[in-house]
Amino acid sequence: MKNDFVSKGRSVSDLKAHLVLTTKYRRKAFNTEMLERLHTIFEELLIKWDCKLVEFNGEDNHVHLLFQYHPDLELSKLVNNLKSISSRKLRQEFSEHLKAFYSKDVFWNGSYFIASCGGVTVSTLKKYIENQQQPED
């Protein structure tokens, strides 16, 4: 990943997060067409939130998103928005397929995993900070 800093207001940042969403009951509900559609849905939603989708992929029961965001964003609100809108759209567009997996209007597990990530390791950053020149008295 190259340095593509986000400048907004009075801050410049390069914040990235890794989000993992699982299907309700870890049902193996995804097919290739659904994952491709979900990629588009997430990309469009993240743009609306002034974010950028860096990478997306998934398996039959979960997906991974790597996205860039700005510091004034409330991640929990973003994740809830991503889950609710994508769930609604997938249930509308793939209703016949999803009937085999869910009898109710559900799709995502209630929980999720999110972790911050960056271009350097924590140990590299720690060494950089430790080696800063202290002022001489």
Chimera marker file (.cmm) of the C-alpha trace (Angstrom):
<marker_set name="trace">
<marker id="1" x="0.000" y="0.000" z="0.000" r="1" g="1" b="0" radius="0.5"/>
<marker id="2" x="1.386" y="3.324" z="-0.989" r="1" g="1" b="0" radius="0.5"/>
<marker id="3" x="1.080" y="6.432" z="1.166" r="1" g="1" b="0" radius="0.5"/>
<marker id="4" x="-2.278" y="7.864" z="0.173" r="1" g="1" b="0" radius="0.5"/>
<marker id="5" x="-3.011" y="10.201" z="3.046" r="1" g="1" b="0" radius="0.5"/>
<marker id="6" x="-6.482" y="11.587" z="3.670" r="1" g="1" b="0" radius="0.5"/>
<marker id="7" x="-6.640" y="15.324" z="4.300" r="1" g="1" b="0" radius="0.5"/>
<marker id="8" x="-9.854" y="16.484" z="5.901" r="1" g="1" b="0" radius="0.5"/>
<marker id="9" x="-10.414" y="19.576" z="7.956" r="1" g="1" b="0" radius="0.5"/>
<marker id="10" x="-7.335" y="20.192" z="10.069" r="1" g="1" b="0" radius="0.5"/>
<marker id="11" x="-5.987" y="16.640" z="9.994" r="1" g="1" b="0" radius="0.5"/>
<marker id="12" x="-3.976" y="14.434" z="7.695" r="1" g="1" b="0" radius="0.5"/>
<marker id="13" x="-4.319" y="10.727" z="8.333" r="1" g="1" b="0" radius="0.5"/>
<marker id="14" x="-3.726" y="7.255" z="7.008" r="1" g="1" b="0" radius="0.5"/>
<marker id="15" x="-6.043" y="5.044" z="9.054" r="1" g="1" b="0" radius="0.5"/>
<marker id="16" x="-6.982" y="1.596" z="7.835" r="1" g="1" b="0" radius="0.5"/>
<marker id="17" x="-9.162" y="-1.074" z="9.410" r="1" g="1" b="0" radius="0.5"/>
<marker id="18" x="-9.665" y="-4.783" z="8.794" r="1" g="1" b="0" radius="0.5"/>
<marker id="19" x="-13.319" y="-5.790" z="9.222" r="1" g="1" b="0" radius="0.5"/>
<marker id="20" x="-14.609" y="-9.368" z="9.275" r="1" g="1" b="0" radius="0.5"/>
<marker id="21" x="-18.333" y="-10.065" z="9.031" r="1" g="1" b="0" radius="0.5"/>
<marker id="22" x="-19.814" y="-13.544" z="9.402" r="1" g="1" b="0" radius="0.5"/>
<marker id="23" x="-23.174" y="-14.841" z="8.255" r="1" g="1" b="0" radius="0.5"/>
<marker id="24" x="-25.831" y="-15.604" z="10.866" r="1" g="1" b="0" radius="0.5"/>
<marker id="25" x="-25.163" y="-19.061" z="12.362" r="1" g="1" b="0" radius="0.5"/>
<marker id="26" x="-22.061" y="-19.180" z="10.111" r="1" g="1" b="0" radius="0.5"/>
<marker id="27" x="-24.282" y="-20.607" z="7.363" r="1" g="1" b="0" radius="0.5"/>
<marker id="28" x="-22.447" y="-21.170" z="4.089" r="1" g="1" b="0" radius="0.5"/>
<marker id="29" x="-24.765" y="-18.825" z="2.221" r="1" g="1" b="0" radius="0.5"/>
<marker id="30" x="-22.411" y="-16.988" z="-0.144" r="1" g="1" b="0" radius="0.5"/>
<marker id="31" x="-21.895" y="-17.884" z="-3.764" r="1" g="1" b="0" radius="0.5"/>
<marker id="32" x="-19.584" y="-16.099" z="-6.206" r="1" g="1" b="0" radius="0.5"/>
<marker id="33" x="-22.309" y="-13.831" z="-7.581" r="1" g="1" b="0" radius="0.5"/>
<marker id="34" x="-23.286" y="-12.694" z="-4.078" r="1" g="1" b="0" radius="0.5"/>
<marker id="35" x="-19.677" y="-11.918" z="-3.148" r="1" g="1" b="0" radius="0.5"/>
<marker id="36" x="-19.247" y="-9.862" z="-6.328" r="1" g="1" b="0" radius="0.5"/>
<marker id="37" x="-22.442" y="-7.932" z="-5.561" r="1" g="1" b="0" radius="0.5"/>
<marker id="38" x="-21.383" y="-7.429" z="-1.942" r="1" g="1" b="0" radius="0.5"/>
<marker id="39" x="-18.053" y="-6.021" z="-3.128" r="1" g="1" b="0" radius="0.5"/>
<marker id="40" x="-19.939" y="-3.376" z="-5.122" r="1" g="1" b="0" radius="0.5"/>
<marker id="41" x="-22.343" y="-2.610" z="-2.273" r="1" g="1" b="0" radius="0.5"/>
<marker id="42" x="-19.516" y="-2.104" z="0.233" r="1" g="1" b="0" radius="0.5"/>
<marker id="43" x="-17.472" y="-0.014" z="-2.181" r="1" g="1" b="0" radius="0.5"/>
<marker id="44" x="-20.429" y="2.319" z="-2.841" r="1" g="1" b="0" radius="0.5"/>
<marker id="45" x="-21.343" y="2.604" z="0.854" r="1" g="1" b="0" radius="0.5"/>
<marker id="46" x="-17.775" y="3.374" z="1.892" r="1" g="1" b="0" radius="0.5"/>
<marker id="47" x="-17.578" y="6.170" z="-0.696" r="1" g="1" b="0" radius="0.5"/>
<marker id="48" x="-20.731" y="7.693" z="0.828" r="1" g="1" b="0" radius="0.5"/>
<marker id="49" x="-18.955" y="7.663" z="4.214" r="1" g="1" b="0" radius="0.5"/>
<marker id="50" x="-15.849" y="9.342" z="2.686" r="1" g="1" b="0" radius="0.5"/>
<marker id="51" x="-13.926" y="6.082" z="3.038" r="1" g="1" b="0" radius="0.5"/>
<marker id="52" x="-12.073" y="3.941" z="0.530" r="1" g="1" b="0" radius="0.5"/>
<marker id="53" x="-12.260" y="0.183" z="0.062" r="1" g="1" b="0" radius="0.5"/>
<marker id="54" x="-8.677" y="-1.051" z="-0.234" r="1" g="1" b="0" radius="0.5"/>
<marker id="55" x="-9.352" y="-4.803" z="-0.462" r="1" g="1" b="0" radius="0.5"/>
<marker id="56" x="-12.328" y="-7.156" z="-0.273" r="1" g="1" b="0" radius="0.5"/>
<marker id="57" x="-12.689" y="-10.928" z="-0.344" r="1" g="1" b="0" radius="0.5"/>
<marker id="58" x="-14.740" y="-13.649" z="1.228" r="1" g="1" b="0" radius="0.5"/>
<marker id="59" x="-15.532" y="-17.315" z="1.617" r="1" g="1" b="0" radius="0.5"/>
<marker id="60" x="-18.871" y="-19.075" z="1.846" r="1" g="1" b="0" radius="0.5"/>
<marker id="61" x="-19.673" y="-17.850" z="5.387" r="1" g="1" b="0" radius="0.5"/>
<marker id="62" x="-17.676" y="-14.660" z="5.988" r="1" g="1" b="0" radius="0.5"/>
<marker id="63" x="-16.109" y="-11.634" z="4.303" r="1" g="1" b="0" radius="0.5"/>
<marker id="64" x="-13.022" y="-9.476" z="4.884" r="1" g="1" b="0" radius="0.5"/>
<marker id="65" x="-12.843" y="-5.751" z="4.167" r="1" g="1" b="0" radius="0.5"/>
<marker id="66" x="-9.766" y="-3.567" z="4.370" r="1" g="1" b="0" radius="0.5"/>
<marker id="67" x="-10.733" y="0.076" z="4.177" r="1" g="1" b="0" radius="0.5"/>
<marker id="68" x="-9.297" y="3.524" z="4.777" r="1" g="1" b="0" radius="0.5"/>
<marker id="69" x="-11.187" y="6.014" z="6.934" r="1" g="1" b="0" radius="0.5"/>
<marker id="70" x="-10.757" y="9.422" z="8.553" r="1" g="1" b="0" radius="0.5"/>
<marker id="71" x="-10.350" y="10.090" z="12.305" r="1" g="1" b="0" radius="0.5"/>
<marker id="72" x="-13.719" y="11.746" z="12.892" r="1" g="1" b="0" radius="0.5"/>
<marker id="73" x="-15.600" y="8.655" z="11.723" r="1" g="1" b="0" radius="0.5"/>
<marker id="74" x="-17.420" y="6.545" z="14.324" r="1" g="1" b="0" radius="0.5"/>
<marker id="75" x="-16.478" y="3.013" z="13.282" r="1" g="1" b="0" radius="0.5"/>
<marker id="76" x="-19.388" y="1.367" z="15.109" r="1" g="1" b="0" radius="0.5"/>
<marker id="77" x="-21.897" y="3.496" z="13.177" r="1" g="1" b="0" radius="0.5"/>
<marker id="78" x="-20.154" y="2.713" z="9.895" r="1" g="1" b="0" radius="0.5"/>
<marker id="79" x="-20.148" y="-1.039" z="10.594" r="1" g="1" b="0" radius="0.5"/>
<marker id="80" x="-23.823" y="-1.017" z="11.567" r="1" g="1" b="0" radius="0.5"/>
<marker id="81" x="-24.647" y="0.853" z="8.355" r="1" g="1" b="0" radius="0.5"/>
<marker id="82" x="-22.599" y="-1.548" z="6.227" r="1" g="1" b="0" radius="0.5"/>
<marker id="83" x="-24.306" y="-4.545" z="7.827" r="1" g="1" b="0" radius="0.5"/>
<marker id="84" x="-27.887" y="-3.269" z="7.697" r="1" g="1" b="0" radius="0.5"/>
<marker id="85" x="-27.835" y="-1.961" z="4.122" r="1" g="1" b="0" radius="0.5"/>
<marker id="86" x="-25.904" y="-4.916" z="2.685" r="1" g="1" b="0" radius="0.5"/>
<marker id="87" x="-28.203" y="-7.358" z="4.482" r="1" g="1" b="0" radius="0.5"/>
<marker id="88" x="-31.315" y="-5.673" z="3.101" r="1" g="1" b="0" radius="0.5"/>
<marker id="89" x="-29.967" y="-5.523" z="-0.452" r="1" g="1" b="0" radius="0.5"/>
<marker id="90" x="-28.739" y="-9.126" z="-0.469" r="1" g="1" b="0" radius="0.5"/>
<marker id="91" x="-32.050" y="-10.394" z="0.940" r="1" g="1" b="0" radius="0.5"/>
<marker id="92" x="-33.925" y="-8.456" z="-1.771" r="1" g="1" b="0" radius="0.5"/>
<marker id="93" x="-31.686" y="-9.469" z="-4.667" r="1" g="1" b="0" radius="0.5"/>
<marker id="94" x="-30.978" y="-13.081" z="-3.670" r="1" g="1" b="0" radius="0.5"/>
<marker id="95" x="-34.205" y="-13.959" z="-1.837" r="1" g="1" b="0" radius="0.5"/>
<marker id="96" x="-34.712" y="-17.324" z="-3.556" r="1" g="1" b="0" radius="0.5"/>
<marker id="97" x="-31.163" y="-18.450" z="-2.840" r="1" g="1" b="0" radius="0.5"/>
<marker id="98" x="-31.277" y="-17.297" z="0.804" r="1" g="1" b="0" radius="0.5"/>
<marker id="99" x="-34.582" y="-19.069" z="1.567" r="1" g="1" b="0" radius="0.5"/>
<marker id="100" x="-32.576" y="-22.282" z="1.821" r="1" g="1" b="0" radius="0.5"/>
<marker id="101" x="-30.502" y="-20.783" z="4.650" r="1" g="1" b="0" radius="0.5"/>
<marker id="102" x="-32.806" y="-18.444" z="6.590" r="1" g="1" b="0" radius="0.5"/>
<marker id="103" x="-36.530" y="-18.494" z="7.333" r="1" g="1" b="0" radius="0.5"/>
<marker id="104" x="-36.467" y="-14.985" z="8.879" r="1" g="1" b="0" radius="0.5"/>
<marker id="105" x="-35.150" y="-11.634" z="7.618" r="1" g="1" b="0" radius="0.5"/>
<marker id="106" x="-31.627" y="-12.125" z="8.946" r="1" g="1" b="0" radius="0.5"/>
<marker id="107" x="-28.255" y="-12.297" z="7.291" r="1" g="1" b="0" radius="0.5"/>
<marker id="108" x="-25.275" y="-11.121" z="9.364" r="1" g="1" b="0" radius="0.5"/>
<marker id="109" x="-24.164" y="-12.364" z="12.747" r="1" g="1" b="0" radius="0.5"/>
<marker id="110" x="-24.793" y="-9.730" z="15.435" r="1" g="1" b="0" radius="0.5"/>
<marker id="111" x="-21.087" y="-9.398" z="16.209" r="1" g="1" b="0" radius="0.5"/>
<marker id="112" x="-18.071" y="-8.503" z="14.085" r="1" g="1" b="0" radius="0.5"/>
<marker id="113" x="-14.270" y="-8.297" z="14.223" r="1" g="1" b="0" radius="0.5"/>
<marker id="114" x="-12.412" y="-5.065" z="13.488" r="1" g="1" b="0" radius="0.5"/>
<marker id="115" x="-8.732" y="-4.245" z="13.905" r="1" g="1" b="0" radius="0.5"/>
<marker id="116" x="-6.678" y="-1.204" z="13.056" r="1" g="1" b="0" radius="0.5"/>
<marker id="117" x="-3.753" y="-1.760" z="10.754" r="1" g="1" b="0" radius="0.5"/>
<marker id="118" x="-1.057" y="0.278" z="9.119" r="1" g="1" b="0" radius="0.5"/>
<marker id="119" x="1.926" y="0.292" z="6.849" r="1" g="1" b="0" radius="0.5"/>
<marker id="120" x="4.525" y="-0.549" z="9.509" r="1" g="1" b="0" radius="0.5"/>
<marker id="121" x="4.614" y="-2.977" z="12.385" r="1" g="1" b="0" radius="0.5"/>
<marker id="122" x="4.065" y="-1.813" z="15.947" r="1" g="1" b="0" radius="0.5"/>
<marker id="123" x="7.634" y="-2.753" z="16.841" r="1" g="1" b="0" radius="0.5"/>
<marker id="124" x="9.023" y="-0.610" z="13.983" r="1" g="1" b="0" radius="0.5"/>
<marker id="125" x="6.887" y="2.332" z="15.061" r="1" g="1" b="0" radius="0.5"/>
<marker id="126" x="7.887" y="1.863" z="18.706" r="1" g="1" b="0" radius="0.5"/>
<marker id="127" x="11.586" y="1.941" z="17.754" r="1" g="1" b="0" radius="0.5"/>
<marker id="128" x="11.033" y="5.065" z="15.643" r="1" g="1" b="0" radius="0.5"/>
<marker id="129" x="9.394" y="6.875" z="18.575" r="1" g="1" b="0" radius="0.5"/>
<marker id="130" x="12.046" y="5.681" z="21.055" r="1" g="1" b="0" radius="0.5"/>
<marker id="131" x="14.806" y="7.035" z="18.799" r="1" g="1" b="0" radius="0.5"/>
<marker id="132" x="13.444" y="10.590" z="18.585" r="1" g="1" b="0" radius="0.5"/>
<marker id="133" x="15.948" y="13.259" z="19.535" r="1" g="1" b="0" radius="0.5"/>
<marker id="134" x="15.232" y="14.629" z="22.987" r="1" g="1" b="0" radius="0.5"/>
<marker id="135" x="15.867" y="18.353" z="23.500" r="1" g="1" b="0" radius="0.5"/>
<marker id="136" x="19.038" y="19.294" z="25.332" r="1" g="1" b="0" radius="0.5"/>
<marker id="137" x="18.586" y="21.466" z="28.408" r="1" g="1" b="0" radius="0.5"/>
<link id1="1" id2="2" r="1" g="1" b="0" radius="0.2"/>
<link id1="2" id2="3" r="1" g="1" b="0" radius="0.2"/>
<link id1="3" id2="4" r="1" g="1" b="0" radius="0.2"/>
<link id1="4" id2="5" r="1" g="1" b="0" radius="0.2"/>
<link id1="5" id2="6" r="1" g="1" b="0" radius="0.2"/>
<link id1="6" id2="7" r="1" g="1" b="0" radius="0.2"/>
<link id1="7" id2="8" r="1" g="1" b="0" radius="0.2"/>
<link id1="8" id2="9" r="1" g="1" b="0" radius="0.2"/>
<link id1="9" id2="10" r="1" g="1" b="0" radius="0.2"/>
<link id1="10" id2="11" r="1" g="1" b="0" radius="0.2"/>
<link id1="11" id2="12" r="1" g="1" b="0" radius="0.2"/>
<link id1="12" id2="13" r="1" g="1" b="0" radius="0.2"/>
<link id1="13" id2="14" r="1" g="1" b="0" radius="0.2"/>
<link id1="14" id2="15" r="1" g="1" b="0" radius="0.2"/>
<link id1="15" id2="16" r="1" g="1" b="0" radius="0.2"/>
<link id1="16" id2="17" r="1" g="1" b="0" radius="0.2"/>
<link id1="17" id2="18" r="1" g="1" b="0" radius="0.2"/>
<link id1="18" id2="19" r="1" g="1" b="0" radius="0.2"/>
<link id1="19" id2="20" r="1" g="1" b="0" radius="0.2"/>
<link id1="20" id2="21" r="1" g="1" b="0" radius="0.2"/>
<link id1="21" id2="22" r="1" g="1" b="0" radius="0.2"/>
<link id1="22" id2="23" r="1" g="1" b="0" radius="0.2"/>
<link id1="23" id2="24" r="1" g="1" b="0" radius="0.2"/>
<link id1="24" id2="25" r="1" g="1" b="0" radius="0.2"/>
<link id1="25" id2="26" r="1" g="1" b="0" radius="0.2"/>
<link id1="26" id2="27" r="1" g="1" b="0" radius="0.2"/>
<link id1="27" id2="28" r="1" g="1" b="0" radius="0.2"/>
<link id1="28" id2="29" r="1" g="1" b="0" radius="0.2"/>
<link id1="29" id2="30" r="1" g="1" b="0" radius="0.2"/>
<link id1="30" id2="31" r="1" g="1" b="0" radius="0.2"/>
<link id1="31" id2="32" r="1" g="1" b="0" radius="0.2"/>
<link id1="32" id2="33" r="1" g="1" b="0" radius="0.2"/>
<link id1="33" id2="34" r="1" g="1" b="0" radius="0.2"/>
<link id1="34" id2="35" r="1" g="1" b="0" radius="0.2"/>
<link id1="35" id2="36" r="1" g="1" b="0" radius="0.2"/>
<link id1="36" id2="37" r="1" g="1" b="0" radius="0.2"/>
<link id1="37" id2="38" r="1" g="1" b="0" radius="0.2"/>
<link id1="38" id2="39" r="1" g="1" b="0" radius="0.2"/>
<link id1="39" id2="40" r="1" g="1" b="0" radius="0.2"/>
<link id1="40" id2="41" r="1" g="1" b="0" radius="0.2"/>
<link id1="41" id2="42" r="1" g="1" b="0" radius="0.2"/>
<link id1="42" id2="43" r="1" g="1" b="0" radius="0.2"/>
<link id1="43" id2="44" r="1" g="1" b="0" radius="0.2"/>
<link id1="44" id2="45" r="1" g="1" b="0" radius="0.2"/>
<link id1="45" id2="46" r="1" g="1" b="0" radius="0.2"/>
<link id1="46" id2="47" r="1" g="1" b="0" radius="0.2"/>
<link id1="47" id2="48" r="1" g="1" b="0" radius="0.2"/>
<link id1="48" id2="49" r="1" g="1" b="0" radius="0.2"/>
<link id1="49" id2="50" r="1" g="1" b="0" radius="0.2"/>
<link id1="50" id2="51" r="1" g="1" b="0" radius="0.2"/>
<link id1="51" id2="52" r="1" g="1" b="0" radius="0.2"/>
<link id1="52" id2="53" r="1" g="1" b="0" radius="0.2"/>
<link id1="53" id2="54" r="1" g="1" b="0" radius="0.2"/>
<link id1="54" id2="55" r="1" g="1" b="0" radius="0.2"/>
<link id1="55" id2="56" r="1" g="1" b="0" radius="0.2"/>
<link id1="56" id2="57" r="1" g="1" b="0" radius="0.2"/>
<link id1="57" id2="58" r="1" g="1" b="0" radius="0.2"/>
<link id1="58" id2="59" r="1" g="1" b="0" radius="0.2"/>
<link id1="59" id2="60" r="1" g="1" b="0" radius="0.2"/>
<link id1="60" id2="61" r="1" g="1" b="0" radius="0.2"/>
<link id1="61" id2="62" r="1" g="1" b="0" radius="0.2"/>
<link id1="62" id2="63" r="1" g="1" b="0" radius="0.2"/>
<link id1="63" id2="64" r="1" g="1" b="0" radius="0.2"/>
<link id1="64" id2="65" r="1" g="1" b="0" radius="0.2"/>
<link id1="65" id2="66" r="1" g="1" b="0" radius="0.2"/>
<link id1="66" id2="67" r="1" g="1" b="0" radius="0.2"/>
<link id1="67" id2="68" r="1" g="1" b="0" radius="0.2"/>
<link id1="68" id2="69" r="1" g="1" b="0" radius="0.2"/>
<link id1="69" id2="70" r="1" g="1" b="0" radius="0.2"/>
<link id1="70" id2="71" r="1" g="1" b="0" radius="0.2"/>
<link id1="71" id2="72" r="1" g="1" b="0" radius="0.2"/>
<link id1="72" id2="73" r="1" g="1" b="0" radius="0.2"/>
<link id1="73" id2="74" r="1" g="1" b="0" radius="0.2"/>
<link id1="74" id2="75" r="1" g="1" b="0" radius="0.2"/>
<link id1="75" id2="76" r="1" g="1" b="0" radius="0.2"/>
<link id1="76" id2="77" r="1" g="1" b="0" radius="0.2"/>
<link id1="77" id2="78" r="1" g="1" b="0" radius="0.2"/>
<link id1="78" id2="79" r="1" g="1" b="0" radius="0.2"/>
<link id1="79" id2="80" r="1" g="1" b="0" radius="0.2"/>
<link id1="80" id2="81" r="1" g="1" b="0" radius="0.2"/>
<link id1="81" id2="82" r="1" g="1" b="0" radius="0.2"/>
<link id1="82" id2="83" r="1" g="1" b="0" radius="0.2"/>
<link id1="83" id2="84" r="1" g="1" b="0" radius="0.2"/>
<link id1="84" id2="85" r="1" g="1" b="0" radius="0.2"/>
<link id1="85" id2="86" r="1" g="1" b="0" radius="0.2"/>
<link id1="86" id2="87" r="1" g="1" b="0" radius="0.2"/>
<link id1="87" id2="88" r="1" g="1" b="0" radius="0.2"/>
<link id1="88" id2="89" r="1" g="1" b="0" radius="0.2"/>
<link id1="89" id2="90" r="1" g="1" b="0" radius="0.2"/>
<link id1="90" id2="91" r="1" g="1" b="0" radius="0.2"/>
<link id1="91" id2="92" r="1" g="1" b="0" radius="0.2"/>
<link id1="92" id2="93" r="1" g="1" b="0" radius="0.2"/>
<link id1="93" id2="94" r="1" g="1" b="0" radius="0.2"/>
<link id1="94" id2="95" r="1" g="1" b="0" radius="0.2"/>
<link id1="95" id2="96" r="1" g="1" b="0" radius="0.2"/>
<link id1="96" id2="97" r="1" g="1" b="0" radius="0.2"/>
<link id1="97" id2="98" r="1" g="1" b="0" radius="0.2"/>
<link id1="98" id2="99" r="1" g="1" b="0" radius="0.2"/>
<link id1="99" id2="100" r="1" g="1" b="0" radius="0.2"/>
<link id1="100" id2="101" r="1" g="1" b="0" radius="0.2"/>
<link id1="101" id2="102" r="1" g="1" b="0" radius="0.2"/>
<link id1="102" id2="103" r="1" g="1" b="0" radius="0.2"/>
<link id1="103" id2="104" r="1" g="1" b="0" radius="0.2"/>
<link id1="104" id2="105" r="1" g="1" b="0" radius="0.2"/>
<link id1="105" id2="106" r="1" g="1" b="0" radius="0.2"/>
<link id1="106" id2="107" r="1" g="1" b="0" radius="0.2"/>
<link id1="107" id2="108" r="1" g="1" b="0" radius="0.2"/>
<link id1="108" id2="109" r="1" g="1" b="0" radius="0.2"/>
<link id1="109" id2="110" r="1" g="1" b="0" radius="0.2"/>
<link id1="110" id2="111" r="1" g="1" b="0" radius="0.2"/>
<link id1="111" id2="112" r="1" g="1" b="0" radius="0.2"/>
<link id1="112" id2="113" r="1" g="1" b="0" radius="0.2"/>
<link id1="113" id2="114" r="1" g="1" b="0" radius="0.2"/>
<link id1="114" id2="115" r="1" g="1" b="0" radius="0.2"/>
<link id1="115" id2="116" r="1" g="1" b="0" radius="0.2"/>
<link id1="116" id2="117" r="1" g="1" b="0" radius="0.2"/>
<link id1="117" id2="118" r="1" g="1" b="0" radius="0.2"/>
<link id1="118" id2="119" r="1" g="1" b="0" radius="0.2"/>
<link id1="119" id2="120" r="1" g="1" b="0" radius="0.2"/>
<link id1="120" id2="121" r="1" g="1" b="0" radius="0.2"/>
<link id1="121" id2="122" r="1" g="1" b="0" radius="0.2"/>
<link id1="122" id2="123" r="1" g="1" b="0" radius="0.2"/>
<link id1="123" id2="124" r="1" g="1" b="0" radius="0.2"/>
<link id1="124" id2="125" r="1" g="1" b="0" radius="0.2"/>
<link id1="125" id2="126" r="1" g="1" b="0" radius="0.2"/>
<link id1="126" id2="127" r="1" g="1" b="0" radius="0.2"/>
<link id1="127" id2="128" r="1" g="1" b="0" radius="0.2"/>
<link id1="128" id2="129" r="1" g="1" b="0" radius="0.2"/>
<link id1="129" id2="130" r="1" g="1" b="0" radius="0.2"/>
<link id1="130" id2="131" r="1" g="1" b="0" radius="0.2"/>
<link id1="131" id2="132" r="1" g="1" b="0" radius="0.2"/>
<link id1="132" id2="133" r="1" g="1" b="0" radius="0.2"/>
<link id1="133" id2="134" r="1" g="1" b="0" radius="0.2"/>
<link id1="134" id2="135" r="1" g="1" b="0" radius="0.2"/>
<link id1="135" id2="136" r="1" g="1" b="0" radius="0.2"/>
<link id1="136" id2="137" r="1" g="1" b="0" radius="0.2"/>
</marker_set>
